[in-house]
Amino acid sequence: MGGVQSSAVIHFRHNTAMAIAGLIVALAAIYPAADLGWAGLPLILVPLAFAVWAWRSGTDADADGLRVRALLGSRAITWSQVAALVPDERGRVLAALTNGSAVPLTAVVVTDLPRLVAASGQPLADTDTDTDAVPAR
């Protein structure tokens, strides 16, 4: 019986401390929010939404492509749609797509580029000639 071979998925996520901090702030806001009635509800919901975003958002990469996760949804991008991986001025990474648009890769920073390219199954291109972009496959 032949086994199905699964490719290794590399997960890029925010620091877990962000989610925990959001939960602590939401819990700490319960008592003050109770004094305000319904007007105090945002005091609990805003840090709770931040905690969920920090826990859930990120980028998953494997040999098939990328999945960029946000608070409420996600977007799948195949490697054939990626023209280049481009660092921005803040040290984060964007996926420049073949259709001319760019997608920020949540929780991926410039130092993660070798791991991201390795997830694609392709070798890291020689970047001595072009330091602004890492070509995708």
C-alpha positions as CSV (number, residue, x, y, z in Angstrom):
1,M,0.0,0.0,0.0
2,G,1.6,3.3,-1.1
3,G,1.7,6.1,1.4
4,V,0.8,9.7,0.6
5,Q,3.8,11.9,0.9
6,S,3.1,15.2,2.6
7,S,5.4,18.2,2.2
8,A,6.6,19.8,5.3
9,V,4.8,23.0,6.2
10,I,6.7,25.9,7.8
11,H,4.7,28.2,10.0
12,F,5.5,31.8,10.5
13,R,3.6,33.3,13.4
14,H,3.7,36.3,15.7
15,N,5.2,36.0,19.2
16,T,2.7,34.1,21.4
17,A,3.3,36.8,24.1
18,M,1.2,39.2,22.0
19,A,-1.9,36.9,22.2
20,I,-1.3,36.4,25.9
21,A,-1.0,40.1,26.5
22,G,-4.3,40.7,24.7
23,L,-6.0,38.1,26.8
24,I,-4.6,39.7,30.0
25,V,-5.8,43.2,29.0
26,A,-9.3,41.8,28.1
27,L,-9.5,40.0,31.5
28,A,-8.3,43.1,33.3
29,A,-10.9,45.3,31.5
30,I,-13.9,43.1,32.6
31,Y,-14.5,44.9,35.9
32,P,-14.1,48.5,34.6
33,A,-16.3,47.6,31.6
34,A,-19.0,46.2,33.8
35,D,-19.4,49.7,35.5
36,L,-20.0,51.2,32.0
37,G,-22.6,48.8,30.9
38,W,-22.9,48.2,27.1
39,A,-20.6,51.2,26.5
40,G,-17.8,49.3,28.1
41,L,-18.0,46.3,25.8
42,P,-15.3,47.6,23.4
43,L,-12.9,47.6,26.4
44,I,-13.2,43.8,26.4
45,L,-13.7,43.1,22.7
46,V,-10.8,45.2,21.2
47,P,-8.1,43.4,23.2
48,L,-9.8,40.1,22.7
49,A,-9.9,40.7,18.9
50,F,-6.2,41.6,19.1
51,A,-5.4,38.4,21.0
52,V,-7.3,36.3,18.4
53,W,-5.5,38.1,15.5
54,A,-2.1,37.6,17.2
55,W,-2.8,33.9,17.7
56,R,-4.3,33.1,14.3
57,S,-2.5,35.4,11.8
58,G,0.7,34.3,10.0
59,T,2.0,32.7,6.9
60,D,2.3,28.9,6.1
61,A,4.6,27.8,3.4
62,D,5.2,24.4,1.8
63,A,6.2,23.1,-1.6
64,D,2.7,23.9,-3.1
65,G,2.6,27.5,-2.1
66,L,1.8,30.0,0.6
67,R,-1.3,30.5,2.8
68,V,-1.5,34.0,4.4
69,R,-3.8,34.0,7.4
70,A,-5.6,37.0,8.9
71,L,-8.1,37.6,11.7
72,L,-11.1,36.3,9.8
73,G,-9.8,34.6,6.6
74,S,-6.9,33.3,4.7
75,R,-5.5,33.5,1.1
76,A,-3.8,30.6,-0.7
77,I,-1.1,31.6,-3.2
78,T,0.7,29.0,-5.4
79,W,4.4,29.4,-6.1
80,S,3.6,29.8,-9.8
81,Q,1.8,33.1,-8.9
82,V,4.8,34.5,-7.0
83,A,7.2,36.5,-9.2
84,A,9.6,37.5,-6.3
85,L,9.8,37.8,-2.5
86,V,10.6,41.4,-1.7
87,P,11.6,42.9,1.6
88,D,10.0,46.3,2.5
89,E,11.5,49.2,4.3
90,R,10.3,48.0,7.6
91,G,12.0,44.6,7.4
92,R,8.9,42.6,6.4
93,V,8.5,40.5,3.3
94,L,6.0,40.9,0.4
95,A,5.2,38.4,-2.2
96,A,5.2,40.2,-5.6
97,L,2.7,38.3,-7.7
98,T,2.9,37.7,-11.5
99,N,-0.3,39.8,-11.9
100,G,1.5,42.9,-10.6
101,S,0.0,43.0,-7.1
102,A,1.9,42.5,-3.9
103,V,0.7,40.5,-0.8
104,P,2.3,41.2,2.6
105,L,3.4,37.9,4.2
106,T,2.1,38.2,7.8
107,A,4.8,37.5,10.4
108,V,7.6,36.9,7.9
109,V,10.6,39.1,8.3
110,V,13.7,39.4,6.1
111,T,15.7,37.0,8.2
112,D,13.1,34.4,7.5
113,L,13.7,34.5,3.7
114,P,16.0,31.4,3.6
115,R,13.4,29.3,5.5
116,L,10.6,30.6,3.3
117,V,12.5,29.8,0.1
118,A,13.5,26.4,1.5
119,A,9.8,25.6,2.0
120,S,9.3,26.0,-1.7
121,G,11.7,23.2,-2.4
122,Q,13.9,25.5,-4.5
123,P,17.4,26.6,-3.8
124,L,18.0,30.2,-2.7
125,A,18.9,32.3,-5.7
126,D,22.2,34.2,-5.8
127,T,21.3,37.6,-4.5
128,D,24.6,39.3,-5.1
129,T,23.3,40.9,-8.3
130,D,19.9,41.8,-6.9
131,T,19.6,42.6,-3.2
132,D,16.0,43.9,-3.4
133,A,14.2,40.7,-4.4
134,V,14.5,37.0,-4.0
135,P,13.1,35.3,-7.1
136,A,10.6,32.6,-6.5
137,R,10.4,29.5,-8.7
